Amino acid sequence: MKSLFWILIILPVVLQAQTMDEKLYGYRHFQFLYKGDTVNMLVKSKEGEERKRKPVLLFCQGSLPVPLMILYNEGGRKEVGNVFVFNPDLLTEKYHLAIIGKPGIPLQADRQVLSDNFTFKDSTGYFPRFYTAHNLLDYYVERNKEVIRFLRQQSWVSEEGLVIAGHSEGSTIAAKVAVETKAVSALIYSGGNPMGRIMTIIERNRALEKDSTDLTTGDMNYWQEVVNDPGGMDASNGDTHKATYQFSIPPLQYLEKLKIPVLVSYGSKDAVAPFDEYLRVEMIRQKKQNFSFLVYPGTEHNYFPVKVDGTIDYDIFNWDKVAGDWKNWLLQLKKSK
């Protein structure tokens, strides 16, 4: 009976540590349990070098419950859209690229079952409850730290260092993980707002205002509601108060603590641009030499050009150029060591 007691104690830990390593559309798929969440992680490696020891670049995706793999039916054959927002082959020469799915969202889904903005909704037409309950900065940070521990135990992961990158919401997650994880050797902070999410919401509405229309009064009222109930988990109007509150704590306080190399990239027409430029001015004032900045003139949040009339030119895709610039920055870091 005593031995059975110890088995019952040990068994849940063993189950939580279970992983699967299988190839899926050219990606290695890992799956394990973390606090009741089935965590899906995809790893992209250079073909034939899946087991070669290399450092990892962990990319934290932006907001919204979008499956990692979106399947398209091309002439009766299913093809997967880009898992990363950029071509991962640009970085697989030197790194294994890892990306983690959203909580409660399937790893893959057919394009036809997703919303216009590629988000996954349940049968009620809303984001799944499990997703909204876990769509929190603190949850993502703790989960990603566990994933990093898992990765560092793998034989194909080099101990040279670990790069963490994030875009938009993912930039905040990446910045906080970088502060709390000694294993992180460099941070790429893309399209983030160092003053927090609420400031992005306000700035976007300011840009839409006319002479006699103040669009930010509602934003300020909303922020007051959030501050009055920072732990609120009602998601009927979008993000929960708890999510907005956590993501609105200025990431500046994480960034200015970092001593590792940090690359900040953003489009000059993005709502976050004034705040990233403030960050640049402040890092100069603080004489911090570990920060580098890349600004893409005339582009918006996802690096698409903004036309003179204010519309976005979706025909010009700049993400691969951005990823190429990240690659060059990382190469320079290695050379300078």
C-alpha positions as CSV (number, residue, x, y, z in Angstrom):
1,M,0.0,0.0,0.0
2,K,2.9,2.3,0.8
3,S,4.4,1.8,-2.7
4,L,1.1,2.5,-4.3
5,F,0.9,5.8,-2.4
6,W,4.3,6.9,-3.9
7,I,3.2,5.9,-7.4
8,L,0.1,8.0,-7.1
9,I,2.2,11.0,-6.1
10,I,4.8,10.5,-8.8
11,L,2.5,9.7,-11.6
12,P,1.0,13.2,-12.3
13,V,4.5,14.5,-12.6
14,V,5.4,11.9,-15.2
15,L,2.3,12.6,-17.2
16,Q,3.0,16.3,-17.2
17,A,6.5,15.6,-18.6
18,Q,5.3,13.5,-21.5
19,T,6.3,14.8,-24.9
20,M,5.9,13.8,-28.5
21,D,8.5,14.5,-31.1
22,E,7.0,14.0,-34.6
23,K,7.3,15.7,-38.0
24,L,4.4,17.7,-39.2
25,Y,4.6,19.7,-42.4
26,G,8.3,20.0,-42.0
27,Y,8.1,21.0,-38.3
28,R,8.9,18.9,-35.3
29,H,5.8,18.9,-33.1
30,F,6.2,18.6,-29.3
31,Q,3.3,18.3,-26.9
32,F,3.2,18.3,-23.2
33,L,0.9,19.2,-20.3
34,Y,1.4,22.3,-18.2
35,K,-1.2,23.2,-15.5
36,G,-4.0,21.5,-17.3
37,D,-3.1,23.0,-20.6
38,T,-2.1,20.9,-23.6
39,V,0.9,22.9,-24.8
40,N,1.8,22.6,-28.5
41,M,5.3,23.6,-29.6
42,L,6.6,23.6,-33.1
43,V,10.3,23.6,-33.9
44,K,11.7,24.4,-37.3
45,S,15.3,23.3,-38.1
46,K,17.4,23.2,-41.2
47,E,16.6,20.1,-43.2
48,G,18.8,17.3,-42.1
49,E,20.1,19.2,-39.1
50,E,17.3,18.5,-36.7
51,R,19.6,16.8,-34.2
52,K,22.6,19.1,-34.7
53,R,23.4,21.1,-31.6
54,K,22.5,24.7,-32.2
55,P,21.1,27.5,-30.0
56,V,17.4,28.1,-29.9
57,L,15.4,31.2,-31.0
58,L,12.0,31.1,-29.3
59,F,9.5,33.4,-31.0
60,C,6.5,34.6,-29.0
61,Q,3.6,35.3,-31.2
62,G,1.2,38.3,-31.0
63,S,-2.3,38.5,-29.7
64,L,-5.5,36.7,-30.6
65,P,-6.2,32.9,-30.6
66,V,-4.8,32.0,-34.0
67,P,-3.8,28.3,-34.6
68,L,-0.1,27.8,-35.3
69,M,-0.9,25.9,-38.5
70,I,-3.6,27.2,-40.9
71,L,-4.4,24.6,-43.6
72,Y,-5.4,25.5,-47.1
73,N,-7.0,23.1,-49.6
74,E,-5.1,23.5,-52.8
75,G,-6.5,21.3,-55.5
76,G,-7.5,18.6,-53.0
77,R,-4.2,18.8,-51.3
78,K,-3.8,20.4,-47.9
79,E,-1.0,22.9,-47.5
80,V,0.0,24.8,-44.4
81,G,0.4,28.6,-44.3
82,N,3.4,30.3,-42.6
83,V,3.7,29.2,-39.0
84,F,6.1,32.1,-38.4
85,V,5.2,35.6,-39.7
86,F,8.5,35.4,-41.6
87,N,10.3,32.7,-43.6
88,P,12.0,30.6,-40.9
89,D,14.6,29.4,-43.3
90,L,16.3,32.8,-42.9
91,L,17.3,31.9,-39.4
92,T,17.6,28.1,-39.4
93,E,21.3,28.1,-40.5
94,K,22.3,29.1,-37.0
95,Y,19.3,28.4,-34.9
96,H,16.5,25.9,-34.1
97,L,13.3,28.1,-34.2
98,A,10.6,27.3,-31.7
99,I,7.1,28.7,-31.3
100,I,4.3,27.9,-28.8
101,G,0.6,27.7,-29.5
102,K,-2.1,29.6,-27.7
103,P,-3.9,27.9,-24.7
104,G,-7.1,26.1,-25.6
105,I,-6.5,26.6,-29.4
106,P,-6.0,23.7,-31.7
107,L,-2.5,23.3,-33.2
108,Q,-4.0,23.3,-36.7
109,A,-7.3,24.3,-38.3
110,D,-8.7,24.6,-41.8
111,R,-8.8,28.2,-43.1
112,Q,-12.5,27.9,-43.8
113,V,-13.5,27.4,-40.2
114,L,-11.6,30.4,-38.9
115,S,-12.8,34.0,-38.7
116,D,-11.8,36.7,-41.2
117,N,-8.8,37.6,-39.0
118,F,-7.8,33.9,-38.7
119,T,-9.0,33.6,-35.1
120,F,-10.5,30.4,-33.7
121,K,-13.9,30.6,-32.1
122,D,-16.0,27.9,-30.5
123,S,-19.6,26.8,-31.3
124,T,-21.0,29.8,-29.4
125,G,-19.1,32.2,-31.7
126,Y,-16.8,33.4,-29.0
127,F,-13.2,32.8,-28.2
128,P,-12.9,29.5,-26.2
129,R,-13.3,30.0,-22.4
130,F,-10.1,28.1,-21.7
131,Y,-8.2,30.6,-23.9
132,T,-9.6,33.7,-22.3
133,A,-9.0,32.2,-18.8
134,H,-5.3,31.7,-19.7
135,N,-4.7,34.7,-22.0
136,L,-2.6,36.5,-19.3
137,L,0.9,37.8,-19.3
138,D,1.8,36.0,-16.1
139,Y,0.5,32.7,-17.5
140,Y,2.5,33.0,-20.7
141,V,5.7,34.0,-18.9
142,E,5.6,31.1,-16.5
143,R,4.6,28.6,-19.3
144,N,7.4,29.8,-21.5
145,K,9.9,29.6,-18.7
146,E,8.9,25.9,-18.4
147,V,9.3,25.4,-22.1
148,I,12.8,26.9,-22.0
149,R,13.7,24.5,-19.2
150,F,12.5,21.6,-21.4
151,L,14.4,22.9,-24.4
152,R,17.7,23.2,-22.5
153,Q,17.5,19.6,-21.6
154,Q,17.4,18.4,-25.2
155,S,20.6,17.0,-26.7
156,W,20.2,19.1,-29.9
157,V,20.1,22.4,-28.0
158,S,23.4,24.2,-27.6
159,E,24.3,25.9,-24.4
160,E,25.7,28.9,-26.3
161,G,22.7,30.9,-25.5
162,L,19.0,31.3,-26.1
163,V,17.5,34.1,-28.1
164,I,13.9,35.1,-27.3
165,A,12.0,37.3,-29.8
166,G,8.4,38.6,-29.7
167,H,6.2,40.7,-31.8
168,S,3.4,43.0,-30.5
169,E,1.8,41.2,-27.5
170,G,4.6,38.7,-27.8
171,S,7.2,41.4,-27.3
172,T,5.9,42.0,-23.7
173,I,6.0,38.3,-23.0
174,A,9.5,38.0,-24.3
175,A,10.8,41.0,-22.4
176,K,9.5,39.7,-19.1
177,V,10.8,36.2,-19.7
178,A,14.2,37.7,-20.5
179,V,14.3,39.5,-17.2
180,E,13.3,36.4,-15.3
181,T,15.4,33.7,-17.1
182,K,19.2,33.7,-16.9
183,A,19.3,31.3,-19.9
184,V,18.2,34.1,-22.3
185,S,21.2,35.6,-23.9
186,A,19.5,38.2,-26.3
187,L,16.1,39.7,-26.8
188,I,14.4,40.9,-30.0
189,Y,11.6,43.3,-29.1
190,S,9.4,43.9,-32.2
191,G,6.4,46.2,-32.5
192,G,6.0,46.4,-28.8
193,N,4.9,49.4,-26.7
194,P,7.3,49.9,-23.7
195,M,4.5,52.0,-22.0
196,G,2.0,49.2,-22.1
197,R,-1.2,48.1,-24.0
198,I,-3.5,50.8,-22.8
199,M,-1.3,53.4,-24.3
200,T,-1.4,51.7,-27.7
201,I,-5.2,51.6,-27.5
202,I,-5.3,55.3,-26.8
203,E,-2.8,56.2,-29.5
204,R,-4.7,54.2,-32.1
205,N,-7.9,56.1,-31.4
206,R,-6.1,59.5,-31.3
207,A,-5.0,58.8,-34.9
208,L,-8.6,58.4,-35.9
209,E,-10.0,61.5,-34.3
210,K,-11.5,64.4,-36.2
211,D,-11.5,68.1,-35.1
212,S,-14.5,67.8,-32.8
213,T,-14.4,64.1,-31.9
214,D,-12.6,62.8,-28.8
215,L,-12.3,59.0,-29.2
216,T,-10.2,58.5,-26.1
217,T,-12.8,59.3,-23.4
218,G,-14.1,55.8,-23.7
219,D,-10.6,54.4,-23.4
220,M,-10.0,56.3,-20.2
221,N,-13.3,55.2,-18.8
222,Y,-12.4,51.6,-19.7
223,W,-9.0,51.9,-18.1
224,Q,-10.6,53.2,-14.9
225,E,-12.9,50.1,-14.9
226,V,-9.9,47.9,-15.4
227,V,-8.0,49.5,-12.5
228,N,-11.1,49.2,-10.3
229,D,-11.2,45.5,-11.0
230,P,-7.7,44.4,-12.1
231,G,-8.5,40.7,-11.6
232,G,-11.8,40.7,-13.5
233,M,-12.1,37.7,-15.8
234,D,-15.3,38.6,-17.8
235,A,-14.3,38.3,-21.5
236,S,-17.7,39.1,-23.1
237,N,-16.3,42.4,-24.5
238,G,-12.9,41.1,-25.6
239,D,-9.9,40.8,-23.3
240,T,-10.5,40.3,-19.6
241,H,-9.7,43.2,-17.2
242,K,-6.9,41.0,-15.8
243,A,-5.3,40.6,-19.3
244,T,-5.5,44.3,-20.1
245,Y,-4.1,45.2,-16.7
246,Q,-1.1,42.8,-16.9
247,F,-0.2,43.8,-20.4
248,S,-0.6,47.5,-19.6
249,I,2.1,47.4,-16.9
250,P,4.8,49.3,-18.8
251,P,7.4,46.8,-20.2
252,L,9.9,49.6,-19.8
253,Q,10.4,48.4,-16.3
254,Y,11.5,45.0,-17.6
255,L,13.6,46.4,-20.5
256,E,15.7,48.8,-18.5
257,K,16.8,46.0,-16.1
258,L,18.3,44.0,-18.9
259,K,22.1,43.7,-19.4
260,I,21.9,41.3,-22.3
261,P,21.8,42.6,-25.9
262,V,18.4,44.0,-26.9
263,L,17.2,44.8,-30.5
264,V,14.1,46.9,-30.8
265,S,12.4,47.0,-34.2
266,Y,9.3,48.9,-35.2
267,G,7.5,50.7,-38.1
268,S,7.5,54.5,-38.0
269,K,3.8,54.6,-38.7
270,D,2.9,52.2,-36.0
271,A,0.9,53.5,-33.0
272,V,3.8,52.2,-30.8
273,A,6.5,54.2,-32.6
274,P,6.4,57.4,-30.4
275,F,6.9,55.1,-27.3
276,D,9.7,53.1,-28.9
277,E,11.4,56.4,-29.8
278,Y,11.0,57.5,-26.2
279,L,12.6,54.2,-25.2
280,R,15.5,55.0,-27.5
281,V,15.9,58.5,-26.1
282,E,15.8,57.1,-22.5
283,M,18.3,54.4,-23.2
284,I,20.7,57.0,-24.6
285,R,20.1,59.1,-21.5
286,Q,20.8,56.1,-19.3
287,K,24.0,55.4,-21.3
288,K,22.9,51.8,-21.9
289,Q,25.1,50.3,-24.6
290,N,23.2,47.0,-24.9
291,F,20.3,48.4,-26.9
292,S,20.1,48.6,-30.7
293,F,17.2,50.0,-32.7
294,L,15.8,49.3,-36.2
295,V,13.1,51.6,-37.5
296,Y,11.3,50.9,-40.8
297,P,10.2,54.3,-42.2
298,G,6.7,54.5,-43.5
299,T,5.5,51.1,-42.3
300,E,2.8,50.1,-39.9
301,H,2.5,47.5,-37.1
302,N,3.4,44.5,-39.3
303,Y,5.9,46.4,-41.5
304,F,3.5,46.9,-44.4
305,P,4.0,50.4,-46.1
306,V,1.4,53.1,-45.4
307,K,0.3,55.0,-48.5
308,V,-0.1,58.8,-48.6
309,D,-3.8,58.5,-48.2
310,G,-3.4,56.4,-45.0
311,T,-4.3,53.0,-46.5
312,I,-2.0,50.0,-46.1
313,D,-0.2,48.5,-49.1
314,Y,-0.5,44.8,-48.4
315,D,1.2,43.9,-51.7
316,I,4.6,44.8,-50.2
317,F,5.7,42.2,-47.6
318,N,8.5,43.3,-45.5
319,W,8.6,40.6,-42.8
320,D,11.4,38.7,-44.5
321,K,13.5,41.8,-44.7
322,V,12.9,42.4,-41.0
323,A,13.9,38.8,-40.1
324,G,17.0,39.2,-42.3
325,D,18.0,42.3,-40.3
326,W,17.5,40.3,-37.1
327,K,19.8,37.7,-38.5
328,N,22.5,40.2,-39.3
329,W,22.2,41.7,-35.8
330,L,22.6,38.2,-34.3
331,L,25.6,37.5,-36.5
332,Q,27.2,40.8,-35.4
333,L,26.7,39.7,-31.7
334,K,28.5,36.5,-32.3
335,K,31.4,38.2,-34.0
336,S,31.7,40.7,-31.2
337,K,32.1,38.0,-28.6
